[in-house]
Amino acid sequence: MTDRPNVMVIVADTFRRDHLGAYGNQRIQTPYLDEFARSSVVFDHHVVSSFPTMPARADILTGTFSYTHMGWEPLPRHLLTLPEVLSKAGYLTMGIVDTPFYIRNGFGYDRGFDDFVWVRGQGDDTRPHERSDTRATWRSEEDRMAARTMTEAERWLERHYDERFFLYVDTWDPHEPWDAPDYYTARYREGFAGKQIYPCYGKWDEAGLTKDDVDLGHATYCGEVSMVDFWIGRLLAKLDALGLRENTLVFFTSDHGFYFGEHGYFGKAEWVHEPEALVTEDSLAPEWLTESWLLTVEWSPLYRELTNVPLMVRGSGLKPGRRSAMTTAPDLAPTIMELTGLGHLPTTMTGESFVDVLAGTKGEHRPFIVSSWPLYLAEGEIVTAIDSKARRIANYMPLTVTTHDRSLILGGPADEPELYDLTSDPCEQNNVWRELGDEGEVLCERTLSFLEGVGTPEEYLAPRRKVLDGWRRVVRS
């Protein structure tokens, strides 16, 4: 590896791993990321930790398992960020994002960047006065958000290619609304004429949708995947044009996936609109939220369509190939620090470097990954931990534990755990908890030990202990 390399991290939101050619998809066209994969280390078992969008970003930027201590909220001041550490070490640190939540409402996810650009236009209608009419101004593909964000990154590289830099680029695409130019979507839906659909965030059949509706949504998503691939390819080509390939580490990843009919869902959670509900004075809703309604978050498990995300790493001295080791987002910051010669981790970082796996000198990294909503989400609470809207939590949000051959979904005291044999049942259809309860119990115990080890408050662990105690009695009876 070149001494003190540049670093570029590219994050594309809601990018399912199984929609890339590099991960075996023969239908969806992603030629630029596939080409990148051929010169990269490709991780086959990179699994999300914190869910959803902003908790996942907190994992990447702070090297912590944010679901254990925070949710969708401002970045805690006591946590050191990766760009902060690199900046103090002499790197020029730059963030270019169109994901709209980094600095809105004082979230402070720009902390540590020497400069930061929010490419505005990605929608969030939480505050009416900030609704954007950006889409009304679109005339060509270059006006789309992914294109604008990657172009902004290209221009920044042109100005700073001769400096040691850390460049963090984050596009919200292929997150909905899926509105890539029609010629992309036409690749995946014959006769496509521009019709769009927004996900129902729940069981699609109960929402009155048809399978064709879900298929339409999937086609428009695939179109946006191909568009994002093209513009990421443009940015990677700029590195080559500027002579930066040999001294720049490049990471590509995502925050989570999406359901397109799997397990009956269309979305990434189950939200129920309650038009008569009120935001009360003692709720945790922010002061600026004035809507007199809530959205209830129902049981929303994290199956593999959500937890499996891509990770590819390219750099001089890294031999391209596949890695089967299990890795996760909090490991990225420690890995980047070690690769840049800053192996002394801040005490706040609880992720672990996987440089030995990158180098091919070690085959395994983690025995399992815990993927979770913020652990403080409990039944009946009204929180803004899901996004920027007040939402009532219907029950304990389930966490998922993934090993190479098992997945375990663990909810609250009233919820029977789900255990799946990924070898024979990769689509997670047959719950074998009652058949393999002893094995599930061991995995529960290991999960609780892990959560204790990364400093999870006991109040968040107590409900999961009750689950284990209750179902231990069932298994042994």
C-alpha positions as CSV (number, residue, x, y, z in Angstrom):
1,M,0.0,0.0,0.0
2,T,1.3,3.5,-0.9
3,D,2.5,5.5,2.1
4,R,-0.4,7.6,3.4
5,P,-2.8,7.0,0.6
6,N,-5.8,9.2,-0.3
7,V,-9.1,7.7,0.7
8,M,-12.5,8.0,-1.1
9,V,-15.6,6.4,0.4
10,I,-18.7,6.2,-1.8
11,V,-22.1,5.4,-0.2
12,A,-25.2,4.7,-2.2
13,D,-28.4,4.5,-0.2
14,T,-30.7,1.5,-0.3
15,F,-28.4,-0.5,-2.7
16,R,-29.3,-4.2,-2.5
17,R,-26.2,-6.4,-2.8
18,D,-28.0,-8.9,-4.9
19,H,-28.7,-6.3,-7.6
20,L,-25.1,-6.0,-8.7
21,G,-23.5,-8.1,-11.4
22,A,-20.4,-8.5,-9.1
23,Y,-22.7,-10.3,-6.7
24,G,-24.2,-12.7,-9.2
25,N,-27.1,-10.7,-10.7
26,Q,-27.1,-11.4,-14.5
27,R,-30.1,-9.2,-15.3
28,I,-29.5,-5.8,-13.8
29,Q,-26.9,-3.7,-15.7
30,T,-24.2,-2.3,-13.4
31,P,-21.1,-2.4,-15.7
32,Y,-19.1,0.3,-14.0
33,L,-19.3,-1.1,-10.5
34,D,-18.7,-4.6,-11.9
35,E,-15.5,-3.4,-13.5
36,F,-14.6,-1.7,-10.2
37,A,-15.2,-5.1,-8.5
38,R,-12.7,-6.8,-10.8
39,S,-9.9,-4.7,-9.5
40,S,-11.1,-4.7,-5.9
41,V,-11.4,-6.9,-2.8
42,V,-15.1,-7.9,-2.8
43,F,-16.7,-8.8,0.5
44,D,-19.5,-11.5,0.3
45,H,-20.6,-11.1,3.9
46,H,-20.8,-7.4,4.7
47,V,-23.8,-7.0,6.9
48,V,-25.4,-3.8,8.3
49,S,-25.2,-3.0,12.0
50,S,-27.4,0.1,12.7
51,F,-30.6,0.7,10.9
52,P,-31.9,2.7,9.1
53,T,-30.4,5.6,7.2
54,M,-28.7,8.0,9.7
55,P,-27.8,5.4,12.4
56,A,-26.0,3.6,9.6
57,R,-24.1,6.7,8.7
58,A,-23.2,7.2,12.4
59,D,-21.7,3.7,12.3
60,I,-19.5,4.6,9.3
61,L,-18.4,8.0,10.5
62,T,-17.7,7.1,14.2
63,G,-16.7,3.5,14.2
64,T,-19.4,2.7,16.8
65,F,-22.4,0.4,16.9
66,S,-24.8,3.4,17.1
67,Y,-27.9,1.3,17.7
68,T,-26.6,0.6,21.2
69,H,-26.6,4.2,22.3
70,M,-28.5,6.4,19.8
71,G,-31.1,6.5,17.0
72,W,-32.1,9.0,14.3
73,E,-30.7,12.0,16.1
74,P,-27.8,14.5,16.2
75,L,-24.3,13.0,16.3
76,P,-23.3,12.9,20.0
77,R,-20.6,15.5,20.7
78,H,-18.3,13.1,22.6
79,L,-17.8,10.8,19.7
80,L,-14.7,11.4,17.5
81,T,-15.4,11.1,13.8
82,L,-13.2,9.5,11.1
83,P,-12.9,12.8,9.2
84,E,-12.0,14.6,12.4
85,V,-9.1,12.2,13.1
86,L,-7.9,12.3,9.5
87,S,-8.0,16.1,9.4
88,K,-5.8,16.3,12.5
89,A,-3.4,13.9,10.9
90,G,-3.0,16.2,7.9
91,Y,-5.6,15.0,5.5
92,L,-7.9,17.5,3.6
93,T,-11.3,16.1,4.5
94,M,-14.3,16.7,2.3
95,G,-17.9,15.5,2.4
96,I,-20.2,15.8,-0.6
97,V,-23.7,14.4,0.0
98,D,-27.3,14.7,-1.2
99,T,-28.8,12.6,1.6
100,P,-30.7,15.4,3.3
101,F,-30.3,14.6,7.0
102,Y,-26.6,15.2,7.7
103,I,-26.9,18.8,8.9
104,R,-30.7,19.5,8.9
105,N,-32.1,20.1,12.4
106,G,-28.5,20.5,13.7
107,F,-27.6,16.9,13.3
108,G,-23.9,17.7,12.9
109,Y,-22.9,14.8,10.7
110,D,-20.5,17.2,9.0
111,R,-18.3,17.3,12.1
112,G,-14.6,16.9,11.3
113,F,-14.8,17.7,7.6
114,D,-12.7,20.6,6.6
115,D,-15.4,21.4,4.0
116,F,-18.8,20.0,3.4
117,V,-21.3,20.4,0.6
118,W,-25.0,19.4,0.8
119,V,-26.3,19.1,-2.7
120,R,-29.9,20.0,-2.0
121,G,-33.0,18.6,-3.6
122,Q,-33.6,15.2,-2.2
123,G,-37.0,15.3,-0.6
124,D,-38.2,15.3,2.9
125,D,-41.6,16.9,3.5
126,T,-41.2,17.0,7.3
127,R,-41.0,20.8,7.2
128,P,-43.2,22.3,4.5
129,H,-41.1,25.4,4.0
130,E,-38.2,23.3,3.0
131,R,-40.0,21.3,0.3
132,S,-37.9,21.5,-2.8
133,D,-39.1,22.0,-6.4
134,T,-35.8,20.7,-7.7
135,R,-37.4,17.9,-9.7
136,A,-39.6,20.5,-11.6
137,T,-36.4,22.0,-13.0
138,W,-35.0,18.8,-14.4
139,R,-34.4,18.8,-18.1
140,S,-31.8,16.0,-18.5
141,E,-30.1,13.2,-16.7
142,E,-27.3,15.5,-15.6
143,D,-29.9,17.3,-13.4
144,R,-30.6,14.2,-11.3
145,M,-29.3,14.2,-7.8
146,A,-26.8,11.3,-8.2
147,A,-25.4,13.0,-11.3
148,R,-25.1,16.4,-9.5
149,T,-23.4,14.8,-6.4
150,M,-20.9,12.8,-8.4
151,T,-20.2,15.8,-10.6
152,E,-19.6,18.0,-7.6
153,A,-17.1,15.3,-6.3
154,E,-15.4,15.3,-9.7
155,R,-14.9,19.1,-9.6
156,W,-13.6,18.9,-6.1
157,L,-11.0,16.3,-7.2
158,E,-9.9,18.6,-10.0
159,R,-9.1,21.3,-7.5
160,H,-7.4,19.1,-4.9
161,Y,-5.9,16.1,-6.6
162,D,-2.4,17.1,-5.6
163,E,-3.2,17.1,-1.9
164,R,-3.6,14.2,0.5
165,F,-7.4,13.9,0.9
166,F,-10.2,12.0,2.4
167,L,-13.3,12.4,0.2
168,Y,-16.6,11.1,1.4
169,V,-19.4,11.0,-1.2
170,D,-23.0,10.0,-0.4
171,T,-25.9,9.8,-2.8
172,W,-29.4,9.0,-1.5
173,D,-30.2,7.2,-4.8
174,P,-31.4,4.5,-5.5
175,H,-33.7,5.5,-2.6
176,E,-37.3,6.2,-3.6
177,P,-38.8,8.2,-5.4
178,W,-37.4,6.1,-8.3
179,D,-37.4,8.6,-11.1
180,A,-34.3,7.9,-13.3
181,P,-34.8,8.8,-17.0
182,D,-37.2,6.5,-18.6
183,Y,-34.6,4.9,-20.8
184,Y,-33.0,3.3,-17.8
185,T,-36.3,1.8,-16.5
186,A,-37.2,0.6,-20.0
187,R,-34.4,-1.9,-19.7
188,Y,-36.4,-3.7,-17.0
189,R,-40.0,-3.2,-18.0
190,E,-41.1,-3.6,-21.5
191,G,-43.2,-0.7,-22.9
192,F,-42.4,1.5,-19.8
193,A,-44.1,4.8,-20.3
194,G,-43.0,6.8,-17.2
195,K,-45.5,5.5,-14.6
196,Q,-44.1,5.6,-11.1
197,I,-45.3,4.1,-7.8
198,Y,-44.2,4.9,-4.2
199,P,-43.7,1.9,-1.8
200,C,-46.5,1.3,0.7
201,Y,-44.2,0.5,3.6
202,G,-46.0,-2.5,4.7
203,K,-47.7,-5.7,3.4
204,W,-48.4,-4.8,-0.3
205,D,-51.5,-7.0,-0.6
206,E,-53.1,-5.5,2.5
207,A,-52.4,-2.1,1.1
208,G,-54.5,-2.9,-2.0
209,L,-51.5,-3.2,-4.3
210,T,-51.1,-5.9,-7.0
211,K,-48.0,-7.9,-7.7
212,D,-47.7,-5.8,-10.9
213,D,-47.6,-2.7,-8.8
214,V,-44.6,-4.1,-6.9
215,D,-43.0,-5.2,-10.1
216,L,-43.4,-1.7,-11.5
217,G,-41.7,-0.3,-8.4
218,H,-38.9,-2.8,-8.7
219,A,-38.3,-1.9,-12.4
220,T,-38.1,1.8,-11.6
221,Y,-35.7,0.9,-8.7
222,C,-33.5,-1.2,-11.1
223,G,-33.5,1.8,-13.5
224,E,-32.2,4.0,-10.8
225,V,-29.6,1.4,-9.8
226,S,-28.2,1.5,-13.4
227,M,-28.2,5.3,-13.3
228,V,-26.3,5.4,-10.1
229,D,-23.8,2.9,-11.5
230,F,-23.2,5.1,-14.5
231,W,-22.4,8.2,-12.4
232,I,-20.2,6.3,-9.9
233,G,-18.4,5.1,-13.0
234,R,-17.9,8.7,-14.0
235,L,-16.4,9.5,-10.7
236,L,-14.1,6.5,-10.7
237,A,-13.0,7.5,-14.2
238,K,-12.0,10.9,-13.0
239,L,-9.6,9.3,-10.5
240,D,-7.9,7.6,-13.4
241,A,-7.9,10.9,-15.5
242,L,-6.2,12.7,-12.6
243,G,-3.6,9.9,-12.1
244,L,-5.0,9.0,-8.6
245,R,-5.7,5.3,-9.0
246,E,-2.4,4.1,-7.5
247,N,-2.4,6.2,-4.4
248,T,-6.2,6.3,-3.6
249,L,-8.1,3.8,-1.5
250,V,-11.7,3.5,-2.7
251,F,-14.5,2.0,-0.7
252,F,-18.0,1.4,-2.1
253,T,-20.9,0.4,0.2
254,S,-24.5,1.0,1.2
255,D,-26.6,1.4,4.3
256,H,-29.3,-1.2,3.8
257,G,-31.5,-2.9,1.2
258,F,-35.2,-2.9,0.4
259,Y,-38.1,-5.3,0.2
260,F,-39.8,-5.8,-3.2
261,G,-42.4,-8.4,-2.2
262,E,-40.1,-10.6,-0.1
263,H,-41.8,-11.7,3.1
264,G,-44.9,-9.8,1.9
265,Y,-43.3,-6.3,2.3
266,F,-42.9,-3.4,-0.1
267,G,-40.6,-1.0,1.7
268,K,-38.2,-1.4,4.5
269,A,-40.5,-1.3,7.5
270,E,-44.2,-1.5,8.3
271,W,-45.7,1.9,8.9
272,V,-49.4,2.5,9.7
273,H,-51.0,5.9,9.3
274,E,-53.1,7.1,12.3
275,P,-54.8,10.3,11.2
276,E,-56.6,10.8,14.5
277,A,-53.4,10.5,16.7
278,L,-52.0,13.6,18.3
279,V,-48.4,14.7,19.0
280,T,-48.6,15.3,22.7
281,E,-46.6,17.8,24.7
282,D,-44.6,15.1,26.5
283,S,-43.7,13.2,23.3
284,L,-40.2,13.3,21.9
285,A,-41.3,15.0,18.7
286,P,-39.2,18.1,17.8
287,E,-40.6,21.5,18.4
288,W,-40.9,22.3,14.7
289,L,-43.2,19.3,14.0
290,T,-46.8,20.5,13.9
291,E,-48.6,17.7,12.1
292,S,-51.5,16.4,14.2
293,W,-50.9,12.8,13.2
294,L,-48.4,9.9,13.8
295,L,-47.2,7.0,11.9
296,T,-47.1,3.7,13.9
297,V,-44.1,1.5,13.3
298,E,-45.3,-2.1,13.4
299,W,-43.2,-5.3,13.6
300,S,-40.5,-4.7,11.1
301,P,-37.9,-7.5,11.0
302,L,-34.5,-7.1,9.3
303,Y,-34.3,-10.0,6.8
304,R,-31.4,-10.5,4.4
305,E,-32.9,-8.3,1.7
306,L,-32.2,-5.4,4.2
307,T,-29.1,-6.6,6.0
308,N,-26.9,-7.8,3.1
309,V,-25.1,-4.8,1.5
310,P,-22.1,-4.5,-0.9
311,L,-18.6,-3.7,0.2
312,M,-15.8,-3.4,-2.3
313,V,-12.3,-2.0,-1.6
314,R,-9.7,-1.1,-4.1
315,G,-6.2,0.1,-3.4
316,S,-2.6,-0.3,-4.5
317,G,-1.1,-3.5,-2.9
318,L,-4.5,-5.1,-2.3
319,K,-4.8,-8.2,-4.4
320,P,-8.3,-8.3,-6.0
321,G,-10.5,-11.2,-5.0
322,R,-13.4,-12.4,-2.9
323,R,-13.5,-12.4,0.9
324,S,-15.9,-14.6,3.0
325,A,-15.1,-12.9,6.3
326,M,-18.1,-11.2,8.1
327,T,-17.6,-7.4,8.3
328,T,-19.9,-4.5,9.2
329,A,-20.0,-0.7,9.0
330,P,-18.4,0.2,12.4
331,D,-15.3,-1.7,11.2
332,L,-14.8,0.7,8.3
333,A,-13.3,3.6,10.3
334,P,-10.8,1.5,12.2
335,T,-9.8,-0.2,8.9
336,I,-9.2,3.2,7.1
337,M,-7.3,4.5,10.1
338,E,-4.9,1.5,10.0
339,L,-4.5,1.7,6.2
340,T,-3.5,5.4,6.6
341,G,-1.0,4.7,9.3
342,L,-3.3,5.8,12.2
343,G,-3.7,2.5,13.9
344,H,-4.1,4.0,17.4
345,L,-7.9,4.0,17.6
346,P,-9.8,6.6,19.7
347,T,-11.3,5.0,22.8
348,T,-14.8,5.8,21.5
349,M,-14.4,3.5,18.4
350,T,-15.7,0.0,19.1
351,G,-15.4,-1.4,15.5
352,E,-12.4,-3.5,14.6
353,S,-10.0,-3.2,11.6
354,F,-10.2,-5.9,9.0
355,V,-6.9,-5.0,7.3
356,D,-5.6,-8.6,7.7
357,V,-8.7,-9.8,5.8
358,L,-8.1,-7.2,3.0
359,A,-4.5,-8.4,2.8
360,G,-5.5,-12.0,2.6
361,T,-3.6,-13.1,5.6
362,K,-6.7,-13.8,7.7
363,G,-9.8,-15.6,6.6
364,E,-12.3,-14.6,9.3
365,H,-13.1,-11.4,11.1
366,R,-16.4,-11.6,13.1
367,P,-18.3,-14.8,14.1
368,F,-21.6,-12.9,13.7
369,I,-23.1,-9.5,13.1
370,V,-26.0,-7.9,15.0
371,S,-28.2,-5.7,12.9
372,S,-30.7,-3.6,14.7
373,W,-33.0,-0.7,14.9
374,P,-32.1,1.7,17.8
375,L,-32.3,-0.6,20.9
376,Y,-34.2,2.0,22.9
377,L,-37.3,1.7,20.7
378,A,-39.8,0.1,22.9
379,E,-43.5,-0.6,22.8
380,G,-45.8,2.5,23.1
381,E,-43.0,5.1,22.8
382,I,-43.3,8.1,20.6
383,V,-39.9,8.8,19.1
384,T,-38.2,10.4,16.1
385,A,-35.6,7.6,15.9
386,I,-36.8,6.2,12.6
387,D,-36.6,9.4,10.6
388,S,-37.6,13.0,11.2
389,K,-41.2,12.3,11.9
390,A,-42.9,11.4,15.2
391,R,-43.7,7.7,15.2
392,R,-45.3,5.5,17.7
393,I,-43.6,2.1,18.2
394,A,-46.1,-0.7,18.3
395,N,-43.7,-3.2,19.8
396,Y,-40.0,-3.9,20.4
397,M,-38.1,-3.5,17.2
398,P,-36.5,-6.9,16.4
399,L,-32.8,-7.2,16.0
400,T,-31.2,-9.7,13.6
401,V,-28.1,-11.9,14.3
402,T,-26.4,-13.2,11.2
403,T,-23.7,-16.0,11.1
404,H,-22.4,-17.7,8.0
405,D,-25.2,-20.3,8.2
406,R,-27.8,-18.9,10.6
407,S,-30.0,-15.9,11.1
408,L,-31.8,-15.1,14.3
409,I,-34.5,-12.5,14.8
410,L,-35.0,-11.5,18.4
411,G,-37.9,-9.1,19.4
412,G,-39.5,-8.3,22.7
413,P,-40.7,-10.5,25.6
414,A,-43.9,-11.3,23.8
415,D,-42.3,-12.3,20.5
416,E,-41.2,-15.8,19.6
417,P,-37.7,-15.7,18.2
418,E,-37.2,-16.6,14.5
419,L,-34.2,-18.8,13.6
420,Y,-33.3,-19.7,10.0
421,D,-30.9,-22.2,8.5
422,L,-29.4,-20.1,5.7
423,T,-27.8,-23.1,4.1
424,S,-31.0,-24.9,3.3
425,D,-33.3,-21.9,3.6
426,P,-31.5,-18.7,2.3
427,C,-34.8,-16.9,1.8
428,E,-35.7,-17.2,5.5
429,Q,-39.1,-18.9,5.1
430,N,-39.0,-21.8,7.7
431,N,-38.6,-20.8,11.3
432,V,-36.7,-23.6,13.0
433,W,-36.4,-22.0,16.5
434,R,-38.5,-24.8,18.1
435,E,-36.4,-27.5,16.4
436,L,-33.0,-25.9,16.9
437,G,-33.8,-24.0,20.1
438,D,-30.6,-25.1,21.9
439,E,-28.5,-23.7,19.1
440,G,-30.7,-20.5,19.1
441,E,-30.2,-20.2,22.8
442,V,-26.4,-20.2,22.4
443,L,-26.6,-17.6,19.7
444,C,-28.8,-15.5,22.0
445,E,-26.3,-15.7,24.8
446,R,-23.4,-14.8,22.5
447,T,-25.4,-11.8,21.2
448,L,-26.1,-10.5,24.7
449,S,-22.4,-10.9,25.6
450,F,-21.5,-8.9,22.5
451,L,-23.9,-6.2,23.3
452,E,-22.6,-6.0,26.9
453,G,-19.0,-5.8,25.5
454,V,-19.7,-2.8,23.4
455,G,-21.3,-0.9,26.3
456,T,-25.0,-1.3,25.7
457,P,-27.0,0.1,28.6
458,E,-28.6,-2.6,30.7
459,E,-32.1,-1.1,30.3
460,Y,-31.9,-1.9,26.5
461,L,-30.7,-5.4,27.2
462,A,-33.3,-6.3,29.8
463,P,-36.2,-7.0,27.3
464,R,-34.0,-9.3,25.3
465,R,-33.0,-11.2,28.4
466,K,-36.7,-11.7,29.1
467,V,-37.1,-13.2,25.6
468,L,-34.2,-15.6,26.2
469,D,-35.4,-16.6,29.7
470,G,-39.0,-17.1,28.5
471,W,-38.2,-19.2,25.4
472,R,-35.5,-21.2,27.2
473,R,-38.4,-22.5,29.4
474,V,-40.4,-23.3,26.2
475,V,-37.6,-25.2,24.6
476,R,-36.8,-27.2,27.7
477,S,-40.4,-28.0,28.6
